[in-house]
Structure formats: structure tokens, C-alpha cells
Amino acid sequence: MAPMDLRVALRCDDVARAQFERLAPSHVRDYLNWIDSSVRAETRRGRIGRCLDMLRDRGLD
């Protein structure tokens, strides 16, 4: 299950959410591990933002 801050961000972005839901479980795990490995809140927010950007970019395919 995605952390609350990522779920809130995905709820606000339909394109990113649709792409996240299509990811293979291993890719979801990679995103979640990358976000969870951040120590500072600022880094975590930045990673969530970059995660949304990457997911939106995938939606352009």
C-alpha cells in the first residue's frame, strides 16, 4: 500500500494515478522504496513530485 502522502498526491492527478495503477508490482515497489528511503521531509516531497512527473510522462506513450 502506498504511503498516505503519495496517495493524496495521486488522488489529485488523474493521469499519474492511472499510470501508477497500470504499473507492474515490481515497479510500484521500486517507486515506494525510493520514496520511503528519503530521510528528510523535503526530500520525500521532492521525490513524490518527481514520481508524479515520471508517471505523467509515461502517460504520453
N, C-alpha and C positions, 0 to 999 in steps of 0.2 A: 504494500500500500504506500502511496506517495505521501510525503510529509504534508502537513496542513498548509504551509506557505506555498508549496508548489501547486497543491490542489486549488487554492484560491486563485493563483495566477492563471492556471489553466481554465478555470471557470470563466475568467474574463476575456479569454482569447479562443474563439471558436476554431480557428484554423489550427493553432498549435494543439489544442485539445484533441481534435480529430486525428492529427498526425500521431500524437502520443498514444492514443488508443489503438492505432494500427501497428505500433512498434512490436517487434519480436520481444518476448520476455527477457532475453539476454540484453537487448538494447535498453529496455526500461531499467534493468538492474544497473547497467553502466551509468545511465543518467542519474539514478538515485544515489549510487555510490559516490559519484563525482560531487553531487550537491552535498551529501551528508559528510563528506570528508573535509569540508571547509570548517575552519576553526572560528573565524570571526563572522559576525552577523553581516558585515559589509560584503565580505567575500561571498557568503551564501546568497545574498540578494543579487549580487552581480552574476553569479552562476545561474541562478534561476532566470534572470533576464537573458543571458546568453543561450540558455536551454530553449527558451521560447523563440528566440531568433532562429536558432538552428532548426527547430521544428517547423516554423513558418517557411523557412527556405526549402525544406523537404516538400512542403505542400505545393511548390511551384512546378514540380515534376509532372 
